[in-house]
Amino acid sequence: MHIAVAGNIGSGKTTLTGLLAKHFDWDTSYEDVESNPYLHSFYGDMQRWSFNLQIYFLNSRFRQIIEIHKNEKSVIQDRTIYEDAYIFAPNLHSMNLMSTRDFENYSALFELISSFIKAPDLLIYLKSSVPTLVKQIQKRGRDYEASIRLDYLKSLNERYEAWISKYKLGKLLTIEVDNINFADDPKDLGMVIDKINAELFGLF
């Protein structure tokens, strides 16, 4: 099986991916953050580096999907290829941080790639308010994320909600994270696990 965790910056995707992998004995496929050669540059000058960053992510996630489908074990993926195409790239374009020429080029490449891939068996969406996102971003203290603007997070959140409301590619589980703490509270993690069991295996 291919399980994927989707959500805005700071929603807890990486944390939940690790916890679920440990519980279910799934392999993991993490977003390429530490070795990404464009992230620091992008947050310093979004307009200059937006296209480069999005192409890098598109290539990286396409490779991830190929590896996931080669894997004999179930794999849980931290962020999906769809979030790049339906949320991050169009958001950059609408904020005039990516030119129309670059956005159309990117979109055409995604359309081609998407014709070769299969959607996850289960998409877990972590729904979060902007204040919760900000708190989590500050807590983890990544230098390059210190300059993220509130309006940027807000516009991403709006696009996430629009995308999820129309998502029909496979099973979808929405987890509202504002009032739970699956990282530190076993009961909250247990609740999430129960919901996943119900979706994947029909267990309650």
C-alpha positions in Angstrom: 0.0 0.0 0.0 0.9 3.6 -0.5 -0.2 5.9 2.3 0.5 9.7 2.0 0.4 12.5 4.6 -0.6 15.9 3.2 -0.8 19.3 4.9 0.6 22.8 5.1 4.0 23.8 6.4 4.2 23.0 10.1 1.1 20.8 10.2 3.0 17.8 11.6 3.4 15.6 8.5 6.9 14.5 9.2 6.2 13.7 12.8 3.0 11.7 12.0 4.8 9.9 9.2 7.4 8.6 11.6 4.9 7.6 14.3 2.7 5.7 11.9 5.6 4.0 10.2 6.8 2.7 13.6 3.3 1.6 14.6 2.3 -0.2 11.3 5.9 -1.2 10.3 5.7 0.8 7.1 8.7 2.0 5.2 9.0 5.8 4.9 9.4 8.3 2.1 10.3 11.7 3.4 10.3 15.1 1.7 13.8 16.1 0.6 14.4 19.1 2.9 17.9 18.9 4.3 19.6 18.1 1.0 17.4 20.4 -1.1 19.8 22.8 -2.8 17.1 25.5 -3.4 15.1 25.9 -0.2 17.4 28.4 1.6 17.7 30.4 -1.6 13.9 30.3 -2.2 13.0 31.7 1.2 15.6 34.4 0.7 14.3 35.4 -2.8 11.0 33.6 -3.7 10.6 35.3 -7.1 14.0 34.3 -8.3 14.0 30.7 -7.1 10.3 29.6 -7.2 10.4 27.8 -10.5 13.7 26.0 -9.7 12.4 24.9 -6.4 9.1 23.5 -7.8 10.9 21.6 -10.6 13.2 20.1 -8.1 10.3 18.9 -5.9 8.4 17.6 -9.0 11.4 15.5 -10.0 12.1 14.4 -6.4 8.5 13.3 -5.8 8.2 11.5 -9.1 11.3 9.5 -8.2 9.8 8.8 -4.8 6.6 7.4 -6.3 8.5 5.1 -8.6 10.5 3.8 -5.7 7.3 3.4 -3.6 5.7 1.2 -6.2 8.8 -0.9 -6.5 8.8 -1.5 -2.7 7.3 -4.8 -1.6 6.3 -3.3 1.8 3.7 -0.6 2.5 5.2 2.9 2.3 4.0 6.1 4.0 5.0 9.3 2.2 5.6 12.7 3.7 3.8 15.2 1.3 2.4 14.3 -2.2 3.2 15.4 -5.7 -0.3 16.8 -5.9 0.4 19.4 -3.3 3.2 20.9 -5.4 1.0 21.1 -8.5 -2.3 22.2 -7.0 -1.2 24.3 -4.0 2.4 25.5 -4.0 3.0 26.3 -7.6 -0.3 28.0 -8.3 0.0 29.9 -5.1 3.4 31.2 -6.1 2.0 32.2 -9.5 -1.0 34.0 -8.0 1.3 36.0 -5.7 3.4 37.0 -8.7 6.3 35.0 -7.4 6.4 32.7 -10.5 5.9 34.0 -14.0 3.0 32.8 -16.2 5.5 31.4 -18.6 7.2 29.3 -15.9 3.9 28.3 -14.3 2.5 27.0 -17.6 5.8 25.1 -18.3 5.6 23.5 -14.8 1.9 22.6 -15.2 2.5 21.0 -18.6 5.3 18.9 -17.1 3.1 17.9 -14.1 0.3 16.9 -16.4 2.6 14.6 -18.3 4.0 13.0 -15.1 0.6 12.6 -13.5 -0.5 10.4 -16.5 2.2 7.8 -15.4 1.4 7.7 -11.6 -1.2 6.2 -9.4 -2.7 8.1 -6.4 -2.1 6.9 -2.9 -4.3 4.2 -1.4 -5.0 6.5 1.5 -4.4 10.3 1.7 -4.2 11.6 5.3 -4.8 15.4 5.4 -3.7 17.3 8.4 -6.0 20.3 8.7 -4.5 23.1 10.7 -5.2 26.8 11.5 -2.5 29.4 10.7 -1.8 30.1 14.4 -1.1 26.4 15.0 1.2 26.3 11.9 3.1 29.3 13.1 3.6 27.8 16.6 4.9 24.6 15.1 7.2 26.4 12.7 8.7 28.4 15.5 9.0 25.4 17.7 11.2 23.5 15.2 13.3 26.6 14.5 14.5 26.0 11.0 16.5 29.1 10.0 15.2 29.3 6.5 11.6 29.1 7.6 11.9 32.2 9.9 11.0 34.5 7.1 7.8 32.8 6.0 5.0 35.4 5.8 1.6 35.0 7.4 -0.2 35.8 4.2 1.8 33.1 2.5 0.7 30.5 5.0 -2.9 31.7 4.9 -3.1 31.5 1.1 -1.6 28.0 1.2 -4.3 27.0 3.8 -7.1 28.3 1.5 -5.7 26.3 -1.4 -5.4 23.1 0.7 -9.1 23.4 1.7 -10.1 23.9 -1.9 -8.0 21.0 -3.1 -9.3 18.6 -0.4 -12.9 19.6 -0.9 -12.6 18.2 -4.5 -10.2 15.3 -3.9 -11.6 12.2 -5.6 -8.4 10.2 -6.5 -8.7 7.7 -3.6 -9.6 7.3 0.1 -9.3 10.5 2.2 -9.0 10.9 5.9 -9.0 14.4 7.4 -7.4 14.9 10.8 -8.0 18.3 12.5 -4.7 19.0 14.4 -5.5 22.2 16.3 -6.8 20.5 19.4 -4.8 17.2 19.4 -1.1 16.4 20.1 -0.3 13.1 18.5 3.4 13.8 19.0 3.3 13.7 22.8 -0.1 12.2 23.7 -0.5 8.5 23.1 -4.3 8.8 23.3 -4.4 11.3 20.5 -2.1 9.1 18.4 -4.3 6.1 19.2 -7.3 8.0 17.9 -5.5 8.7 14.7 -4.5 5.1 14.3 -8.0 3.9 14.9 -9.3 6.2 12.1 -6.6 4.8 9.8 -7.5 1.2 10.6 -11.1 2.0 9.9 -10.2 3.4 6.5 -7.7 0.8 5.4 -9.0 -2.4 7.0 -12.6 -1.6 8.1 -11.6 -2.0 11.8 -13.1 0.1 14.5 
